[in-house]
Amino acid sequence: MFKAAVYLVHGLIFILVTLIGLGPLFSIAAPDPDETYGVWVSMILIFNILVLVSAFVQLRIKKFGCF
């Protein structure tokens, strides 16, 4: 049950961060002429990597029985 909860919560966070992060890329507002998407893409990648690391750490801690 713990493993399923970790997968579910981190999967939802992963999907929501990706959707929220992609929102400004497809905005209907007038685009900035000097706009680059490097910052947005790197933000999404870094946060999603942190979510995956968090899930891995939580599963490893449960495996060792610390909590």
PDB file of N, H, CA, C and O in Angstrom:
ATOM      1  N   MET A   1       0.821  -1.197   0.000  1.00  0.00           N
ATOM      2  CA  MET A   1       0.000   0.000   0.000  1.00  0.00           C
ATOM      3  C   MET A   1       0.862   1.255   0.000  1.00  0.00           C
ATOM      4  O   MET A   1       0.565   2.219  -0.705  1.00  0.00           O
ATOM      5  N   PHE A   2       1.937   1.239   0.799  1.00  0.00           N
ATOM      6  H   PHE A   2       2.178   0.455   1.372  1.00  0.00           H
ATOM      7  CA  PHE A   2       2.824   2.396   0.851  1.00  0.00           C
ATOM      8  C   PHE A   2       3.448   2.656  -0.516  1.00  0.00           C
ATOM      9  O   PHE A   2       3.545   3.802  -0.955  1.00  0.00           O
ATOM     10  N   LYS A   3       3.869   1.583  -1.183  1.00  0.00           N
ATOM     11  H   LYS A   3       3.790   0.652  -0.826  1.00  0.00           H
ATOM     12  CA  LYS A   3       4.515   1.713  -2.488  1.00  0.00           C
ATOM     13  C   LYS A   3       3.544   2.307  -3.508  1.00  0.00           C
ATOM     14  O   LYS A   3       3.923   3.173  -4.298  1.00  0.00           O
ATOM     15  N   ALA A   4       2.311   1.850  -3.492  1.00  0.00           N
ATOM     16  H   ALA A   4       2.003   1.147  -2.851  1.00  0.00           H
ATOM     17  CA  ALA A   4       1.304   2.373  -4.418  1.00  0.00           C
ATOM     18  C   ALA A   4       1.028   3.845  -4.150  1.00  0.00           C
ATOM     19  O   ALA A   4       0.863   4.629  -5.086  1.00  0.00           O
ATOM     20  N   ALA A   5       0.976   4.225  -2.872  1.00  0.00           N
ATOM     21  H   ALA A   5       1.110   3.589  -2.112  1.00  0.00           H
ATOM     22  CA  ALA A   5       0.736   5.629  -2.524  1.00  0.00           C
ATOM     23  C   ALA A   5       1.891   6.510  -2.988  1.00  0.00           C
ATOM     24  O   ALA A   5       1.670   7.607  -3.500  1.00  0.00           O
ATOM     25  N   VAL A   6       3.120   6.033  -2.810  1.00  0.00           N
ATOM     26  H   VAL A   6       3.300   5.142  -2.394  1.00  0.00           H
ATOM     27  CA  VAL A   6       4.286   6.809  -3.259  1.00  0.00           C
ATOM     28  C   VAL A   6       4.239   6.987  -4.771  1.00  0.00           C
ATOM     29  O   VAL A   6       4.461   8.087  -5.275  1.00  0.00           O
ATOM     30  N   TYR A   7       3.951   5.908  -5.497  1.00  0.00           N
ATOM     31  H   TYR A   7       3.770   5.014  -5.088  1.00  0.00           H
ATOM     32  CA  TYR A   7       3.870   6.005  -6.956  1.00  0.00           C
ATOM     33  C   TYR A   7       2.755   6.948  -7.392  1.00  0.00           C
ATOM     34  O   TYR A   7       2.944   7.752  -8.305  1.00  0.00           O
ATOM     35  N   LEU A   8       1.598   6.856  -6.749  1.00  0.00           N
ATOM     36  H   LEU A   8       1.444   6.203  -6.007  1.00  0.00           H
ATOM     37  CA  LEU A   8       0.461   7.694  -7.120  1.00  0.00           C
ATOM     38  C   LEU A   8       0.744   9.169  -6.871  1.00  0.00           C
ATOM     39  O   LEU A   8       0.553   9.996  -7.762  1.00  0.00           O
ATOM     40  N   VAL A   9       1.194   9.502  -5.673  1.00  0.00           N
ATOM     41  H   VAL A   9       1.348   8.830  -4.949  1.00  0.00           H
ATOM     42  CA  VAL A   9       1.430  10.906  -5.321  1.00  0.00           C
ATOM     43  C   VAL A   9       2.529  11.504  -6.191  1.00  0.00           C
ATOM     44  O   VAL A   9       2.369  12.605  -6.716  1.00  0.00           O
ATOM     45  N   HIS A  10       3.630  10.801  -6.349  1.00  0.00           N
ATOM     46  H   HIS A  10       3.760   9.906  -5.923  1.00  0.00           H
ATOM     47  CA  HIS A  10       4.723  11.347  -7.145  1.00  0.00           C
ATOM     48  C   HIS A  10       4.376  11.378  -8.636  1.00  0.00           C
ATOM     49  O   HIS A  10       4.837  12.262  -9.358  1.00  0.00           O
ATOM     50  N   GLY A  11       3.580  10.437  -9.095  1.00  0.00           N
ATOM     51  H   GLY A  11       3.205   9.719  -8.508  1.00  0.00           H
ATOM     52  CA  GLY A  11       3.126  10.481 -10.485  1.00  0.00           C
ATOM     53  C   GLY A  11       2.238  11.684 -10.749  1.00  0.00           C
ATOM     54  O   GLY A  11       2.372  12.345 -11.779  1.00  0.00           O
ATOM     55  N   LEU A  12       1.327  11.971  -9.817  1.00  0.00           N
ATOM     56  H   LEU A  12       1.218  11.434  -8.980  1.00  0.00           H
ATOM     57  CA  LEU A  12       0.468  13.150  -9.966  1.00  0.00           C
ATOM     58  C   LEU A  12       1.274  14.442  -9.916  1.00  0.00           C
ATOM     59  O   LEU A  12       1.023  15.359 -10.698  1.00  0.00           O
ATOM     60  N   ILE A  13       2.239  14.522  -9.005  1.00  0.00           N
ATOM     61  H   ILE A  13       2.443  13.777  -8.370  1.00  0.00           H
ATOM     62  CA  ILE A  13       3.096  15.710  -8.936  1.00  0.00           C
ATOM     63  C   ILE A  13       3.854  15.875 -10.246  1.00  0.00           C
ATOM     64  O   ILE A  13       3.937  16.983 -10.776  1.00  0.00           O
ATOM     65  N   PHE A  14       4.406  14.791 -10.771  1.00  0.00           N
ATOM     66  H   PHE A  14       4.339  13.891 -10.339  1.00  0.00           H
ATOM     67  CA  PHE A  14       5.160  14.817 -12.029  1.00  0.00           C
ATOM     68  C   PHE A  14       4.294  15.365 -13.167  1.00  0.00           C
ATOM     69  O   PHE A  14       4.731  16.233 -13.922  1.00  0.00           O
ATOM     70  N   ILE A  15       3.070  14.855 -13.283  1.00  0.00           N
ATOM     71  H   ILE A  15       2.715  14.150 -12.669  1.00  0.00           H
ATOM     72  CA  ILE A  15       2.173  15.285 -14.359  1.00  0.00           C
ATOM     73  C   ILE A  15       1.745  16.737 -14.176  1.00  0.00           C
ATOM     74  O   ILE A  15       1.757  17.507 -15.136  1.00  0.00           O
ATOM     75  N   LEU A  16       1.368  17.121 -12.960  1.00  0.00           N
ATOM     76  H   LEU A  16       1.358  16.496 -12.180  1.00  0.00           H
ATOM     77  CA  LEU A  16       0.917  18.492 -12.719  1.00  0.00           C
ATOM     78  C   LEU A  16       2.023  19.508 -12.939  1.00  0.00           C
ATOM     79  O   LEU A  16       1.773  20.576 -13.498  1.00  0.00           O
ATOM     80  N   VAL A  17       3.238  19.202 -12.512  1.00  0.00           N
ATOM     81  H   VAL A  17       3.441  18.334 -12.057  1.00  0.00           H
ATOM     82  CA  VAL A  17       4.356  20.128 -12.729  1.00  0.00           C
ATOM     83  C   VAL A  17       4.610  20.298 -14.220  1.00  0.00           C
ATOM     84  O   VAL A  17       4.873  21.405 -14.690  1.00  0.00           O
ATOM     85  N   THR A  18       4.533  19.208 -14.953  1.00  0.00           N
ATOM     86  H   THR A  18       4.319  18.308 -14.571  1.00  0.00           H
ATOM     87  CA  THR A  18       4.739  19.297 -16.397  1.00  0.00           C
ATOM     88  C   THR A  18       3.662  20.158 -17.045  1.00  0.00           C
ATOM     89  O   THR A  18       3.971  21.002 -17.886  1.00  0.00           O
ATOM     90  N   LEU A  19       2.412  19.957 -16.669  1.00  0.00           N
ATOM     91  H   LEU A  19       2.161  19.271 -15.986  1.00  0.00           H
ATOM     92  CA  LEU A  19       1.322  20.752 -17.246  1.00  0.00           C
ATOM     93  C   LEU A  19       1.421  22.222 -16.857  1.00  0.00           C
ATOM     94  O   LEU A  19       1.241  23.099 -17.703  1.00  0.00           O
ATOM     95  N   ILE A  20       1.704  22.499 -15.588  1.00  0.00           N
ATOM     96  H   ILE A  20       1.849  21.787 -14.902  1.00  0.00           H
ATOM     97  CA  ILE A  20       1.832  23.886 -15.137  1.00  0.00           C
ATOM     98  C   ILE A  20       3.038  24.544 -15.793  1.00  0.00           C
ATOM     99  O   ILE A  20       2.977  25.712 -16.176  1.00  0.00           O
ATOM    100  N   GLY A  21       4.124  23.808 -15.924  1.00  0.00           N
ATOM    101  H   GLY A  21       4.174  22.858 -15.613  1.00  0.00           H
ATOM    102  CA  GLY A  21       5.322  24.358 -16.552  1.00  0.00           C
ATOM    103  C   GLY A  21       5.140  24.644 -18.030  1.00  0.00           C
ATOM    104  O   GLY A  21       5.729  25.588 -18.557  1.00  0.00           O
ATOM    105  N   LEU A  22       4.327  23.834 -18.710  1.00  0.00           N
ATOM    106  H   LEU A  22       3.848  23.068 -18.282  1.00  0.00           H
ATOM    107  CA  LEU A  22       4.097  24.053 -20.137  1.00  0.00           C
ATOM    108  C   LEU A  22       3.066  25.145 -20.402  1.00  0.00           C
ATOM    109  O   LEU A  22       2.959  25.621 -21.532  1.00  0.00           O
ATOM    110  N   GLY A  23       2.316  25.547 -19.402  1.00  0.00           N
ATOM    111  H   GLY A  23       2.403  25.161 -18.484  1.00  0.00           H
ATOM    112  CA  GLY A  23       1.296  26.578 -19.574  1.00  0.00           C
ATOM    113  C   GLY A  23       1.797  27.865 -20.200  1.00  0.00           C
ATOM    114  O   GLY A  23       1.203  28.328 -21.175  1.00  0.00           O
ATOM    115  N   PRO A  24       2.869  28.469 -19.682  1.00  0.00           N
ATOM    116  CA  PRO A  24       3.359  29.723 -20.273  1.00  0.00           C
ATOM    117  C   PRO A  24       3.890  29.561 -21.699  1.00  0.00           C
ATOM    118  O   PRO A  24       3.932  30.535 -22.451  1.00  0.00           O
ATOM    119  N   LEU A  25       4.289  28.372 -22.075  1.00  0.00           N
ATOM    120  H   LEU A  25       4.256  27.581 -21.465  1.00  0.00           H
ATOM    121  CA  LEU A  25       4.794  28.171 -23.433  1.00  0.00           C
ATOM    122  C   LEU A  25       3.683  28.298 -24.466  1.00  0.00           C
ATOM    123  O   LEU A  25       3.937  28.686 -25.606  1.00  0.00           O
ATOM    124  N   PHE A  26       2.454  27.973 -24.077  1.00  0.00           N
ATOM    125  H   PHE A  26       2.248  27.658 -23.151  1.00  0.00           H
ATOM    126  CA  PHE A  26       1.324  28.013 -25.002  1.00  0.00           C
ATOM    127  C   PHE A  26       0.329  29.108 -24.628  1.00  0.00           C
ATOM    128  O   PHE A  26      -0.869  28.973 -24.873  1.00  0.00           O
ATOM    129  N   SER A  27       0.824  30.187 -24.037  1.00  0.00           N
ATOM    130  H   SER A  27       1.798  30.297 -23.837  1.00  0.00           H
ATOM    131  CA  SER A  27      -0.024  31.294 -23.617  1.00  0.00           C
ATOM    132  C   SER A  27      -0.572  32.033 -24.840  1.00  0.00           C
ATOM    133  O   SER A  27       0.086  32.106 -25.878  1.00  0.00           O
ATOM    134  N   ILE A  28      -1.788  32.582 -24.707  1.00  0.00           N
ATOM    135  H   ILE A  28      -2.323  32.523 -23.864  1.00  0.00           H
ATOM    136  CA  ILE A  28      -2.386  33.333 -25.813  1.00  0.00           C
ATOM    137  C   ILE A  28      -1.931  34.788 -25.812  1.00  0.00           C
ATOM    138  O   ILE A  28      -2.276  35.541 -26.722  1.00  0.00           O
ATOM    139  N   ALA A  29      -1.164  35.191 -24.809  1.00  0.00           N
ATOM    140  H   ALA A  29      -0.883  34.579 -24.070  1.00  0.00           H
ATOM    141  CA  ALA A  29      -0.663  36.562 -24.751  1.00  0.00           C
ATOM    142  C   ALA A  29       0.363  36.784 -25.863  1.00  0.00           C
ATOM    143  O   ALA A  29       0.923  35.835 -26.410  1.00  0.00           O
ATOM    144  N   ALA A  30       0.594  38.050 -26.183  1.00  0.00           N
ATOM    145  H   ALA A  30       0.138  38.822 -25.739  1.00  0.00           H
ATOM    146  CA  ALA A  30       1.576  38.385 -27.218  1.00  0.00           C
ATOM    147  C   ALA A  30       2.956  37.889 -26.793  1.00  0.00           C
ATOM    148  O   ALA A  30       3.376  38.122 -25.660  1.00  0.00           O
ATOM    149  N   PRO A  31       3.657  37.212 -27.687  1.00  0.00           N
ATOM    150  CA  PRO A  31       4.958  36.658 -27.307  1.00  0.00           C
ATOM    151  C   PRO A  31       6.032  37.731 -27.170  1.00  0.00           C
ATOM    152  O   PRO A  31       5.996  38.761 -27.843  1.00  0.00           O
ATOM    153  N   ASP A  32       6.967  37.472 -26.302  1.00  0.00           N
ATOM    154  H   ASP A  32       6.996  36.635 -25.755  1.00  0.00           H
ATOM    155  CA  ASP A  32       8.122  38.341 -26.129  1.00  0.00           C
ATOM    156  C   ASP A  32       9.070  38.088 -27.301  1.00  0.00           C
ATOM    157  O   ASP A  32       9.364  36.931 -27.604  1.00  0.00           O
ATOM    158  N   PRO A  33       9.559  39.143 -27.969  1.00  0.00           N
ATOM    159  CA  PRO A  33      10.421  38.913 -29.138  1.00  0.00           C
ATOM    160  C   PRO A  33      11.734  38.200 -28.807  1.00  0.00           C
ATOM    161  O   PRO A  33      12.267  37.481 -29.652  1.00  0.00           O
ATOM    162  N   ASP A  34      12.256  38.382 -27.618  1.00  0.00           N
ATOM    163  H   ASP A  34      11.823  38.966 -26.931  1.00  0.00           H
ATOM    164  CA  ASP A  34      13.523  37.754 -27.238  1.00  0.00           C
ATOM    165  C   ASP A  34      13.299  36.513 -26.378  1.00  0.00           C
ATOM    166  O   ASP A  34      14.179  36.113 -25.615  1.00  0.00           O
ATOM    167  N   GLU A  35      12.149  35.921 -26.500  1.00  0.00           N
ATOM    168  H   GLU A  35      11.434  36.245 -27.120  1.00  0.00           H
ATOM    169  CA  GLU A  35      11.786  34.799 -25.628  1.00  0.00           C
ATOM    170  C   GLU A  35      12.553  33.531 -25.999  1.00  0.00           C
ATOM    171  O   GLU A  35      12.639  33.152 -27.167  1.00  0.00           O
ATOM    172  N   THR A  36      13.098  32.897 -24.984  1.00  0.00           N
ATOM    173  H   THR A  36      13.028  33.205 -24.035  1.00  0.00           H
ATOM    174  CA  THR A  36      13.699  31.576 -25.165  1.00  0.00           C
ATOM    175  C   THR A  36      13.052  30.637 -24.153  1.00  0.00           C
ATOM    176  O   THR A  36      12.659  31.054 -23.064  1.00  0.00           O
ATOM    177  N   TYR A  37      12.950  29.392 -24.520  1.00  0.00           N
ATOM    178  H   TYR A  37      13.269  29.053 -25.405  1.00  0.00           H
ATOM    179  CA  TYR A  37      12.274  28.421 -23.669  1.00  0.00           C
ATOM    180  C   TYR A  37      13.240  27.606 -22.825  1.00  0.00           C
ATOM    181  O   TYR A  37      12.823  26.662 -22.154  1.00  0.00           O
ATOM    182  N   GLY A  38      14.510  27.950 -22.847  1.00  0.00           N
ATOM    183  H   GLY A  38      14.848  28.717 -23.392  1.00  0.00           H
ATOM    184  CA  GLY A  38      15.506  27.197 -22.090  1.00  0.00           C
ATOM    185  C   GLY A  38      15.241  27.186 -20.602  1.00  0.00           C
ATOM    186  O   GLY A  38      15.419  26.159 -19.946  1.00  0.00           O
ATOM    187  N   VAL A  39      14.814  28.324 -20.058  1.00  0.00           N
ATOM    188  H   VAL A  39      14.670  29.157 -20.592  1.00  0.00           H
ATOM    189  CA  VAL A  39      14.550  28.416 -18.621  1.00  0.00           C
ATOM    190  C   VAL A  39      13.374  27.528 -18.243  1.00  0.00           C
ATOM    191  O   VAL A  39      13.437  26.816 -17.241  1.00  0.00           O
ATOM    192  N   TRP A  40      12.306  27.560 -19.026  1.00  0.00           N
ATOM    193  H   TRP A  40      12.255  28.139 -19.840  1.00  0.00           H
ATOM    194  CA  TRP A  40      11.123  26.760 -18.712  1.00  0.00           C
ATOM    195  C   TRP A  40      11.421  25.275 -18.811  1.00  0.00           C
ATOM    196  O   TRP A  40      11.028  24.494 -17.944  1.00  0.00           O
ATOM    197  N   VAL A  41      12.113  24.892 -19.864  1.00  0.00           N
ATOM    198  H   VAL A  41      12.432  25.526 -20.568  1.00  0.00           H
ATOM    199  CA  VAL A  41      12.424  23.474 -20.055  1.00  0.00           C
ATOM    200  C   VAL A  41      13.341  22.974 -18.947  1.00  0.00           C
ATOM    201  O   VAL A  41      13.138  21.882 -18.416  1.00  0.00           O
ATOM    202  N   SER A  42      14.354  23.773 -18.595  1.00  0.00           N
ATOM    203  H   SER A  42      14.519  24.660 -19.026  1.00  0.00           H
ATOM    204  CA  SER A  42      15.265  23.347 -17.525  1.00  0.00           C
ATOM    205  C   SER A  42      14.550  23.286 -16.180  1.00  0.00           C
ATOM    206  O   SER A  42      14.841  22.404 -15.372  1.00  0.00           O
ATOM    207  N   MET A  43      13.615  24.210 -15.921  1.00  0.00           N
ATOM    208  H   MET A  43      13.379  24.927 -16.578  1.00  0.00           H
ATOM    209  CA  MET A  43      12.847  24.186 -14.673  1.00  0.00           C
ATOM    210  C   MET A  43      12.012  22.917 -14.582  1.00  0.00           C
ATOM    211  O   MET A  43      11.978  22.263 -13.539  1.00  0.00           O
ATOM    212  N   ILE A  44      11.340  22.571 -15.670  1.00  0.00           N
ATOM    213  H   ILE A  44      11.367  23.103 -16.517  1.00  0.00           H
ATOM    214  CA  ILE A  44      10.509  21.368 -15.676  1.00  0.00           C
ATOM    215  C   ILE A  44      11.373  20.132 -15.462  1.00  0.00           C
ATOM    216  O   ILE A  44      11.024  19.261 -14.665  1.00  0.00           O
ATOM    217  N   LEU A  45      12.494  20.051 -16.166  1.00  0.00           N
ATOM    218  H   LEU A  45      12.777  20.758 -16.813  1.00  0.00           H
ATOM    219  CA  LEU A  45      13.373  18.885 -16.039  1.00  0.00           C
ATOM    220  C   LEU A  45      13.950  18.753 -14.637  1.00  0.00           C
ATOM    221  O   LEU A  45      13.959  17.661 -14.068  1.00  0.00           O
ATOM    222  N   ILE A  46      14.433  19.861 -14.074  1.00  0.00           N
ATOM    223  H   ILE A  46      14.426  20.748 -14.536  1.00  0.00           H
ATOM    224  CA  ILE A  46      15.037  19.808 -12.739  1.00  0.00           C
ATOM    225  C   ILE A  46      14.000  19.391 -11.702  1.00  0.00           C
ATOM    226  O   ILE A  46      14.278  18.532 -10.865  1.00  0.00           O
ATOM    227  N   PHE A  47      12.808  19.988 -11.745  1.00  0.00           N
ATOM    228  H   PHE A  47      12.582  20.686 -12.424  1.00  0.00           H
ATOM    229  CA  PHE A  47      11.800  19.656 -10.742  1.00  0.00           C
ATOM    230  C   PHE A  47      11.341  18.213 -10.884  1.00  0.00           C
ATOM    231  O   PHE A  47      11.142  17.524  -9.884  1.00  0.00           O
ATOM    232  N   ASN A  48      11.169  17.746 -12.125  1.00  0.00           N
ATOM    233  H   ASN A  48      11.330  18.306 -12.938  1.00  0.00           H
ATOM    234  CA  ASN A  48      10.742  16.360 -12.319  1.00  0.00           C
ATOM    235  C   ASN A  48      11.816  15.374 -11.886  1.00  0.00           C
ATOM    236  O   ASN A  48      11.494  14.304 -11.371  1.00  0.00           O
ATOM    237  N   ILE A  49      13.080  15.712 -12.083  1.00  0.00           N
ATOM    238  H   ILE A  49      13.342  16.581 -12.502  1.00  0.00           H
ATOM    239  CA  ILE A  49      14.163  14.857 -11.583  1.00  0.00           C
ATOM    240  C   ILE A  49      14.127  14.802 -10.062  1.00  0.00           C
ATOM    241  O   ILE A  49      14.329  13.739  -9.475  1.00  0.00           O
ATOM    242  N   LEU A  50      13.871  15.946  -9.415  1.00  0.00           N
ATOM    243  H   LEU A  50      13.708  16.809  -9.892  1.00  0.00           H
ATOM    244  CA  LEU A  50      13.768  15.961  -7.953  1.00  0.00           C
ATOM    245  C   LEU A  50      12.587  15.115  -7.470  1.00  0.00           C
ATOM    246  O   LEU A  50      12.687  14.456  -6.435  1.00  0.00           O
ATOM    247  N   VAL A  51      11.489  15.125  -8.195  1.00  0.00           N
ATOM    248  H   VAL A  51      11.408  15.661  -9.036  1.00  0.00           H
ATOM    249  CA  VAL A  51      10.332  14.300  -7.827  1.00  0.00           C
ATOM    250  C   VAL A  51      10.691  12.820  -7.926  1.00  0.00           C
ATOM    251  O   VAL A  51      10.335  12.036  -7.045  1.00  0.00           O
ATOM    252  N   LEU A  52      11.392  12.433  -8.988  1.00  0.00           N
ATOM    253  H   LEU A  52      11.682  13.070  -9.703  1.00  0.00           H
ATOM    254  CA  LEU A  52      11.798  11.036  -9.141  1.00  0.00           C
ATOM    255  C   LEU A  52      12.781  10.613  -8.051  1.00  0.00           C
ATOM    256  O   LEU A  52      12.685   9.505  -7.524  1.00  0.00           O
ATOM    257  N   VAL A  53      13.722  11.489  -7.713  1.00  0.00           N
ATOM    258  H   VAL A  53      13.801  12.389  -8.141  1.00  0.00           H
ATOM    259  CA  VAL A  53      14.675  11.185  -6.636  1.00  0.00           C
ATOM    260  C   VAL A  53      13.939  11.050  -5.308  1.00  0.00           C
ATOM    261  O   VAL A  53      14.249  10.163  -4.513  1.00  0.00           O
ATOM    262  N   SER A  54      12.963  11.926  -5.063  1.00  0.00           N
ATOM    263  H   SER A  54      12.711  12.647  -5.709  1.00  0.00           H
ATOM    264  CA  SER A  54      12.188  11.863  -3.832  1.00  0.00           C
ATOM    265  C   SER A  54      11.439  10.536  -3.724  1.00  0.00           C
ATOM    266  O   SER A  54      11.422   9.919  -2.658  1.00  0.00           O
ATOM    267  N   ALA A  55      10.829  10.100  -4.805  1.00  0.00           N
ATOM    268  H   ALA A  55      10.843  10.600  -5.671  1.00  0.00           H
ATOM    269  CA  ALA A  55      10.117   8.816  -4.787  1.00  0.00           C
ATOM    270  C   ALA A  55      11.085   7.669  -4.515  1.00  0.00           C
ATOM    271  O   ALA A  55      10.781   6.776  -3.724  1.00  0.00           O
ATOM    272  N   PHE A  56      12.237   7.687  -5.159  1.00  0.00           N
ATOM    273  H   PHE A  56      12.483   8.412  -5.802  1.00  0.00           H
ATOM    274  CA  PHE A  56      13.233   6.635  -4.955  1.00  0.00           C
ATOM    275  C   PHE A  56      13.701   6.603  -3.502  1.00  0.00           C
ATOM    276  O   PHE A  56      13.812   5.530  -2.908  1.00  0.00           O
ATOM    277  N   VAL A  57      13.976   7.773  -2.930  1.00  0.00           N
ATOM    278  H   VAL A  57      13.886   8.644  -3.413  1.00  0.00           H
ATOM    279  CA  VAL A  57      14.447   7.841  -1.541  1.00  0.00           C
ATOM    280  C   VAL A  57      13.370   7.341  -0.590  1.00  0.00           C
ATOM    281  O   VAL A  57      13.672   6.599   0.345  1.00  0.00           O
ATOM    282  N   GLN A  58      12.127   7.732  -0.808  1.00  0.00           N
ATOM    283  H   GLN A  58      11.882   8.335  -1.567  1.00  0.00           H
ATOM    284  CA  GLN A  58      11.053   7.277   0.078  1.00  0.00           C
ATOM    285  C   GLN A  58      10.873   5.768   0.015  1.00  0.00           C
ATOM    286  O   GLN A  58      10.613   5.128   1.034  1.00  0.00           O
ATOM    287  N   LEU A  59      11.009   5.203  -1.166  1.00  0.00           N
ATOM    288  H   LEU A  59      11.220   5.722  -1.994  1.00  0.00           H
ATOM    289  CA  LEU A  59      10.883   3.752  -1.281  1.00  0.00           C
ATOM    290  C   LEU A  59      12.066   3.044  -0.637  1.00  0.00           C
ATOM    291  O   LEU A  59      11.891   1.973  -0.056  1.00  0.00           O
ATOM    292  N   ARG A  60      13.250   3.606  -0.722  1.00  0.00           N
ATOM    293  H   ARG A  60      13.392   4.477  -1.194  1.00  0.00           H
ATOM    294  CA  ARG A  60      14.431   3.005  -0.100  1.00  0.00           C
ATOM    295  C   ARG A  60      14.351   3.100   1.424  1.00  0.00           C
ATOM    296  O   ARG A  60      14.724   2.154   2.118  1.00  0.00           O
ATOM    297  N   ILE A  61      13.872   4.222   1.951  1.00  0.00           N
ATOM    298  H   ILE A  61      13.569   4.990   1.388  1.00  0.00           H
ATOM    299  CA  ILE A  61      13.745   4.376   3.406  1.00  0.00           C
ATOM    300  C   ILE A  61      12.747   3.351   3.943  1.00  0.00           C
ATOM    301  O   ILE A  61      12.993   2.735   4.980  1.00  0.00           O
ATOM    302  N   LYS A  62      11.633   3.163   3.251  1.00  0.00           N
ATOM    303  H   LYS A  62      11.433   3.664   2.408  1.00  0.00           H
ATOM    304  CA  LYS A  62      10.633   2.186   3.693  1.00  0.00           C
ATOM    305  C   LYS A  62      11.216   0.772   3.640  1.00  0.00           C
ATOM    306  O   LYS A  62      10.892  -0.064   4.483  1.00  0.00           O
ATOM    307  N   LYS A  63      12.065   0.507   2.665  1.00  0.00           N
ATOM    308  H   LYS A  63      12.329   1.187   1.980  1.00  0.00           H
ATOM    309  CA  LYS A  63      12.664  -0.815   2.521  1.00  0.00           C
ATOM    310  C   LYS A  63      13.578  -1.136   3.701  1.00  0.00           C
ATOM    311  O   LYS A  63      13.639  -2.285   4.140  1.00  0.00           O
ATOM    312  N   PHE A  64      14.288  -0.136   4.218  1.00  0.00           N
ATOM    313  H   PHE A  64      14.239   0.798   3.862  1.00  0.00           H
ATOM    314  CA  PHE A  64      15.181  -0.345   5.351  1.00  0.00           C
ATOM    315  C   PHE A  64      14.438  -0.335   6.685  1.00  0.00           C
ATOM    316  O   PHE A  64      15.004  -0.727   7.705  1.00  0.00           O
ATOM    317  N   GLY A  65      13.199   0.099   6.693  1.00  0.00           N
ATOM    318  H   GLY A  65      12.739   0.417   5.863  1.00  0.00           H
ATOM    319  CA  GLY A  65      12.393   0.045   7.900  1.00  0.00           C
ATOM    320  C   GLY A  65      12.701   1.131   8.916  1.00  0.00           C
ATOM    321  O   GLY A  65      12.520   0.924  10.116  1.00  0.00           O
ATOM    322  N   CYS A  66      13.161   2.272   8.458  1.00  0.00           N
ATOM    323  H   CYS A  66      13.308   2.440   7.483  1.00  0.00           H
ATOM    324  CA  CYS A  66      13.447   3.373   9.388  1.00  0.00           C
ATOM    325  C   CYS A  66      12.163   3.969   9.948  1.00  0.00           C
ATOM    326  O   CYS A  66      12.135   4.439  11.085  1.00  0.00           O
ATOM    327  N   PHE A  67      11.096   3.950   9.145  1.00  0.00           N
ATOM    328  H   PHE A  67      11.119   3.568   8.221  1.00  0.00           H
ATOM    329  CA  PHE A  67       9.850   4.564   9.582  1.00  0.00           C
ATOM    330  C   PHE A  67       8.771   3.520   9.655  1.00  0.00           C
ATOM    331  O   PHE A  67       7.633   3.833  10.005  1.00  0.00           O
TER     332      PHE A  67
END
